[in-house]
Amino acid sequence: MKFSLLFLLAVVAFSCQISVPKSCKIVVNEHIFEKAPFQACHASTIIELNDGSLLCAWFGGTGEGNKDVGIWTSVKKGDSWSAPTEVVNGIVSDSLRFPCWNPVLFRNADGIISLYYKIGPNPREWWGMVVYSTDESQTWSAPEKLPDGILGPIKNKPVVLTSGVIISPSSIETMDDKWHSHIERSTDGGKTWKKISIDPENTAKVIQPTLLLYPEDKIQALLRSNQNYIMESWSVDEGKTWSALAKTKVLNPNSGIDAVTLQSGLKVLIYNPMESGADWVNGRNKLNVAASTDGINWQDVAILEDQPSGEFSYPSVIQASDKTVHVVYTSNRKSIKHVVLEF
């Protein structure tokens, strides 16, 4: 699928109505917890609750991939976060347990909160799971396995189109070390899903898409890649088909990203602004905030981390009802940081 001239003109016209600020203000910069009943944590996700408080989830245990790793949550009411609580784990039986991975929080049109996550020995063999809350995370339903072939959102939040269609960004990692991204599309509020590949013939390794919305339900997918740059694909038909993958101008050290479309239409991206290094952690010691009006030209507006070493990675970003922007991310695998931005 190629861009049409009308599509490009629509994106340009829309972008002219808003502008990228030179900077944004960091108004909160905190750790969600200082002490926890686990040694390591990673892959956080965040959502706003109905009363304006915040719910954050992540996986935690002795180390990523270990059998004791479960999904933990904390709620921020006022100025403080609650103590971490494990809500699900990978126990199958008295003699069998698998690690949990990559939780993603999502609220559907009925107000029900879904907590998607993965269970399995590794990302090549894991499967999708979900629990639900109808009381703003006070209690959760029994875990349910997603249908075969459906993994759920793999790292980043789904988006809801004006038609009510849910687009969930996902990806697979195969046993022969190939990475492919796809979306899982639902027209019935998340009851059933259809898997749609994003440029499956491309040989680049791409996973963990994040989705941005434009007028007339145009969708941009930004993807983690092994190409030293974030890659992109576009849809102009509510996610039914996608353009060929292409490199953006934004650096990526093969690390997770996330982005959000603000109420104003401005796009905000959280990413590690470096190329890949000698090992997988290298390049995750810096974490930036970038903004764009068109999804094509990005400008850094804040620096969240700029350290000589360490890992600050796997961000998740949302805009709250009061228009503040909330970011959570891994801090050296020992804690989860929460940052509030004002644009």
Legacy VTK file of the C-alpha trace (Angstrom):
# vtk DataFile Version 3.0
C-alpha trace
ASCII
DATASET POLYDATA
POINTS 343 float
0.000 0.000 0.000
1.446 3.375 -1.049
0.643 6.770 0.392
-1.810 8.755 -1.660
-1.230 12.444 -2.352
-4.483 13.237 -0.549
-3.272 11.355 2.530
0.010 13.266 2.634
-1.777 16.572 2.134
-4.194 15.723 4.971
-1.326 14.979 7.376
0.474 18.210 6.422
-2.716 20.282 6.741
-3.459 18.832 10.151
0.104 19.376 11.382
-0.091 23.060 10.439
-2.835 23.541 13.030
-0.539 22.666 15.961
3.112 23.295 16.753
5.904 21.521 18.599
6.984 23.314 21.800
10.688 23.942 22.334
10.478 22.021 25.590
8.057 20.491 28.058
8.099 20.804 31.841
8.925 17.886 34.137
6.678 18.411 37.166
7.062 15.017 38.893
10.058 12.668 38.845
9.777 9.781 41.306
10.267 6.079 41.933
7.040 4.133 42.386
8.682 2.133 45.169
11.983 2.190 47.049
11.748 -1.345 48.458
9.958 -4.338 47.000
9.518 -8.081 47.614
11.317 -8.861 44.327
14.883 -8.378 43.134
14.255 -7.173 39.591
11.465 -5.563 37.571
10.795 -4.434 34.018
8.198 -3.550 31.351
5.779 -1.202 33.101
2.390 0.005 31.872
0.099 2.748 33.193
-3.549 3.795 33.053
-5.688 6.479 34.702
-8.493 5.328 37.000
-11.916 6.965 37.109
-11.141 9.013 40.226
-7.989 10.471 38.696
-5.600 8.124 40.488
-3.102 6.041 38.522
-2.610 2.307 38.114
0.794 0.941 37.127
1.754 -2.684 36.406
5.055 -4.420 35.596
6.689 -7.831 35.851
8.887 -8.616 38.844
10.825 -11.490 40.395
14.414 -12.653 40.804
15.153 -11.800 37.171
13.571 -11.642 33.730
12.689 -15.119 32.501
12.861 -16.772 35.916
9.897 -18.887 36.976
9.049 -16.723 39.987
8.374 -13.637 37.851
4.782 -12.425 38.210
2.767 -9.314 37.360
2.697 -6.633 40.054
0.638 -3.459 40.444
0.632 -0.234 42.427
-1.926 2.582 42.639
-1.142 6.261 43.163
-3.737 8.186 45.158
-2.768 11.731 46.028
0.983 11.943 46.375
1.825 8.340 47.259
1.950 4.946 45.579
0.640 1.831 47.278
2.970 -1.037 48.121
3.534 -3.397 45.157
1.019 -6.242 44.995
1.315 -9.372 42.851
-1.959 -9.865 40.964
-1.122 -12.820 38.674
1.663 -15.351 38.251
2.609 -18.226 35.970
1.707 -21.135 38.231
0.121 -23.876 36.143
0.158 -26.648 38.754
1.971 -27.681 41.935
4.885 -28.861 39.805
4.814 -26.454 36.847
5.372 -22.700 36.763
6.364 -20.289 33.969
7.539 -16.672 34.094
5.179 -13.795 33.271
6.044 -11.030 30.810
5.089 -7.569 29.502
1.781 -6.481 31.067
-0.385 -3.968 29.171
-3.318 -2.069 30.720
-6.325 -1.067 28.608
-9.847 0.250 29.311
-12.630 -0.698 26.902
-15.724 1.296 25.956
-17.697 -0.269 28.823
-15.163 0.964 31.363
-13.751 -2.486 32.098
-9.975 -2.549 32.635
-8.058 -5.344 30.925
-4.628 -6.410 32.104
-2.995 -8.305 29.253
0.229 -10.234 29.833
2.209 -13.195 28.546
3.153 -16.513 30.174
5.792 -18.894 28.876
9.415 -19.986 29.107
10.607 -17.273 26.689
9.287 -14.747 24.121
9.426 -17.382 21.373
7.122 -19.779 23.182
4.926 -17.559 25.341
1.150 -17.212 25.041
-1.302 -14.377 25.702
-3.315 -14.040 28.907
-5.785 -11.496 30.292
-7.545 -10.619 33.537
-10.316 -8.035 33.949
-11.340 -5.558 36.611
-14.813 -4.015 36.895
-14.014 -2.111 40.113
-11.047 0.051 39.110
-8.374 -2.564 39.950
-9.601 -3.438 43.438
-10.227 -7.016 42.290
-9.375 -9.011 39.182
-11.085 -11.874 37.371
-9.601 -15.328 36.992
-6.871 -15.464 34.321
-8.011 -16.352 30.808
-5.885 -17.591 27.930
-6.319 -15.660 24.697
-7.304 -17.596 21.555
-4.542 -19.543 19.804
-2.502 -17.229 17.572
-3.568 -14.120 19.500
-0.944 -12.745 21.889
-2.662 -9.515 22.902
-0.829 -6.177 22.998
2.802 -7.223 23.197
4.161 -4.162 25.040
2.178 -1.043 24.187
-1.446 -0.018 24.636
-4.209 -0.583 22.061
-6.005 2.385 20.486
-9.720 2.815 19.815
-10.861 4.353 16.527
-13.892 6.618 16.201
-15.826 3.647 14.783
-15.144 1.690 17.970
-12.667 -0.657 16.287
-9.824 -1.636 18.635
-6.331 -1.858 17.183
-3.915 -3.782 19.402
-0.174 -3.603 18.542
1.587 -6.954 18.715
4.517 -8.986 17.388
6.147 -12.403 17.404
9.678 -13.694 17.885
10.238 -17.050 16.212
12.444 -19.955 17.192
14.726 -19.191 14.208
15.279 -15.650 15.555
12.975 -13.765 13.208
10.876 -10.858 14.472
7.625 -9.791 12.828
5.043 -7.208 13.862
1.303 -7.318 13.419
-1.855 -5.799 14.800
-4.791 -7.621 16.331
-8.034 -5.962 15.244
-11.392 -6.239 16.991
-14.753 -4.963 15.753
-16.757 -6.328 18.706
-15.196 -4.604 21.698
-12.418 -7.129 22.195
-14.508 -10.306 22.191
-12.816 -11.606 19.028
-9.641 -10.606 17.199
-8.236 -10.801 13.678
-4.468 -10.845 13.181
-3.122 -8.595 10.399
0.593 -8.599 9.523
2.648 -5.454 8.959
4.861 -5.942 5.869
5.666 -9.619 6.558
8.087 -9.842 3.603
10.477 -7.270 5.086
13.594 -8.915 6.517
14.186 -6.266 9.192
13.586 -7.429 12.747
10.704 -5.339 14.110
8.659 -5.847 17.270
6.589 -3.968 19.849
4.685 -1.412 17.730
3.184 1.707 19.253
0.255 3.406 17.501
-0.508 7.060 16.749
-3.836 8.405 15.461
-4.501 11.084 12.845
-7.650 12.648 11.353
-9.990 10.297 9.508
-8.573 7.385 11.525
-5.209 7.315 9.783
-2.848 5.229 11.920
0.931 5.314 12.194
2.805 2.385 13.703
6.258 3.108 15.114
8.303 -0.037 15.703
11.376 -1.135 17.628
13.937 -2.507 15.173
17.448 -3.873 14.709
18.161 -1.193 12.091
19.500 1.457 14.541
16.378 3.501 13.781
12.721 3.338 14.680
10.752 2.007 11.716
7.242 2.980 10.650
4.199 1.763 8.757
0.894 3.531 8.007
-2.726 2.459 7.584
-5.473 4.493 5.937
-8.248 1.907 6.264
-8.685 1.368 10.005
-5.798 -1.075 10.244
-6.959 -3.512 7.562
-3.826 -2.975 5.456
-0.419 -1.417 6.153
2.278 0.294 4.104
5.761 -1.138 3.612
8.097 -0.688 6.571
10.467 2.276 6.327
13.117 3.818 8.530
12.267 7.024 10.377
14.868 9.639 11.282
14.737 8.607 14.968
17.562 6.522 16.466
16.763 3.250 18.228
19.209 0.863 19.969
16.868 -2.110 19.537
14.947 -1.062 22.649
11.282 -0.611 23.474
9.515 2.677 22.726
6.069 4.124 23.315
4.112 7.067 21.945
0.769 8.774 22.441
-1.468 11.194 20.560
-2.404 14.085 22.859
-5.838 15.704 22.934
-4.338 18.624 20.981
-3.186 16.288 18.216
0.481 16.608 19.159
2.392 13.320 19.094
4.735 12.428 21.991
7.403 9.721 21.739
9.558 8.268 24.532
12.719 6.588 23.272
16.406 5.839 23.835
18.206 8.288 21.464
21.154 6.073 20.560
22.297 3.342 18.203
22.817 -0.274 19.234
26.014 -1.043 21.101
28.124 -4.092 21.762
25.462 -5.692 23.948
21.691 -5.435 24.259
21.788 -3.099 27.274
24.153 -0.625 25.618
22.236 2.395 24.391
19.615 2.318 27.133
21.418 4.754 29.445
19.730 7.750 27.841
15.980 8.347 27.561
14.370 11.278 25.754
10.956 12.790 25.079
10.298 13.882 21.505
7.283 15.596 19.953
5.919 15.882 16.427
2.944 17.280 14.591
3.116 14.915 11.621
4.860 11.788 12.926
7.622 12.353 10.419
9.690 15.175 11.896
10.513 14.682 15.594
12.061 17.197 17.980
13.443 16.385 21.433
11.644 18.399 24.113
12.928 16.821 27.348
15.645 14.523 28.674
14.476 11.981 31.229
17.803 10.182 31.683
21.355 10.929 30.562
23.685 8.649 32.492
27.159 7.268 31.678
25.801 3.760 32.237
22.736 1.932 33.466
19.430 0.926 31.924
16.424 3.251 31.583
14.095 1.567 29.175
10.721 0.218 28.103
8.673 3.393 28.590
4.893 3.579 28.661
3.144 6.926 28.119
-0.440 8.200 28.461
-2.232 11.531 28.733
-4.517 11.913 31.748
-7.874 13.669 31.776
-6.243 16.841 33.203
-3.985 16.872 30.094
-0.804 16.008 32.003
1.377 13.362 30.354
2.521 10.394 32.453
5.541 8.236 31.675
6.678 5.100 33.505
9.850 3.185 32.696
12.416 0.703 33.997
15.142 2.142 36.236
18.146 -0.205 36.274
15.836 -3.225 36.589
15.507 -2.377 40.302
12.602 0.074 40.256
9.958 1.726 38.090
10.129 5.491 37.631
7.134 7.770 37.125
7.475 11.152 35.427
4.765 13.749 34.828
5.144 16.171 31.909
3.263 19.361 31.087
3.103 20.574 27.487
LINES 1 344
343 0 1 2 3 4 5 6 7 8 9 10 11 12 13 14 15 16 17 18 19 20 21 22 23 24 25 26 27 28 29 30 31 32 33 34 35 36 37 38 39 40 41 42 43 44 45 46 47 48 49 50 51 52 53 54 55 56 57 58 59 60 61 62 63 64 65 66 67 68 69 70 71 72 73 74 75 76 77 78 79 80 81 82 83 84 85 86 87 88 89 90 91 92 93 94 95 96 97 98 99 100 101 102 103 104 105 106 107 108 109 110 111 112 113 114 115 116 117 118 119 120 121 122 123 124 125 126 127 128 129 130 131 132 133 134 135 136 137 138 139 140 141 142 143 144 145 146 147 148 149 150 151 152 153 154 155 156 157 158 159 160 161 162 163 164 165 166 167 168 169 170 171 172 173 174 175 176 177 178 179 180 181 182 183 184 185 186 187 188 189 190 191 192 193 194 195 196 197 198 199 200 201 202 203 204 205 206 207 208 209 210 211 212 213 214 215 216 217 218 219 220 221 222 223 224 225 226 227 228 229 230 231 232 233 234 235 236 237 238 239 240 241 242 243 244 245 246 247 248 249 250 251 252 253 254 255 256 257 258 259 260 261 262 263 264 265 266 267 268 269 270 271 272 273 274 275 276 277 278 279 280 281 282 283 284 285 286 287 288 289 290 291 292 293 294 295 296 297 298 299 300 301 302 303 304 305 306 307 308 309 310 311 312 313 314 315 316 317 318 319 320 321 322 323 324 325 326 327 328 329 330 331 332 333 334 335 336 337 338 339 340 341 342
